[in-house]
Amino acid sequence: MFVDFDWGGALAQSPILIEDFNAIAENLITELAAAGVTPGDIDAIIGAIAPLCPQIVANGTGCAAAN
């Protein structure tokens, strides 16, 4: 388990950039579609992940502003 893992320290040494975040999202979409997941479900999954961008990407740089 990752209960005691220092994510902040790890990400400080190897930050996730917006390009990385977008590539992961694109790969996820491709793999979900290949697995037969419906477009509506894919949209829901991506819709749940997208708002996490500012918490995942280094300094939230490049993330869309929340509405």
Secondary structure, 3 states (H helix, E strand, C coil): CCCCCCHHHHHHHCCCCHHHHHHHHHHHHHHHHHCCCCHHHHHHHHHHHHHHHHHHCHHHCCCCCCC
